[in-house]
Amino acid sequence: MMVEGDACILLYGHQMTMRPLASFSAKDLDLLEVYPSKSESTGTVGDRMAGPCAVGPRGDHRTWYVIWEKGSR
């Protein structure tokens, strides 16, 4: 279930989740990637997104965030 304020997040490059970006602390992040709609052409992120985060029929989607926390790579 999507809650208002939830973002489309891919943790560590493979685990999709939906939660507020505010649930992460900037001091704990190693890398944050941001993909506005129609900006990711390789399918690497899009192939892992589902539900309200999935790519639409015209290639559009909500903004995606790929988050890498310190010590995760």
N, C-alpha and C positions, 0 to 999 in steps of 0.2 A: 504494500500500500504506500502510495506517495503522499507525503505530508508537505504542505506549503513551506517553502524554504529549503526543501531537499534538493541536492545537486546530484547530477549524474557523475559518479566517481568510479574510477578504475584504480584500485589499490595495487601498488607494486607491479603494474602492467598486466594483471590478469584477473583480479577479483573485483567484480562489479558490485557496487553498493550504492544506496541512495541515502544520503544524510546531509545535514547542513555543513557547509564548509567551516563554519564557526566551531564545529566539534573538533577541529584540528588546531594545534598551536603552531604558529610560525616557527618557533624555536625548535620544534621537533621535526620539521620538514627538511629533507635533503634536496628535493626537486618537486616542482609543481608545473605540470604541462597544462596548457589551456587550449582547447579546440572549439572555436566558435562554429556555428552551423556551416556545413559544406567546406570546412577547412582541412579535413583529414582525408587525403585521397588514397592512401595505401590500404585502408580497411583494417589495419592493425588494431585500432581502438574500436572501430565500428562493429567488427565481428564479435566483440565481447559485450556489447551493449544490448539490452533487451527491454521489453515493456515500454514505458514512456520515454526511455532513453534511446530506443532503437532508431535507426535511420528510416525516414519516411520515404514514400514512393518517388519523391522528387529529389532525393538526396539530402533533404534537410533534417536537422535534429537539434535537440537542445544543446546548450554548451556542455562539453565534456571536460572533465578534469582528471588528469592522471597524477596521482599522488604517490611519492616515494618518501617514506619517513626515514630518518637517520638510522643507519644500521640495517636497512632492508635490502641493500644490494651487495 
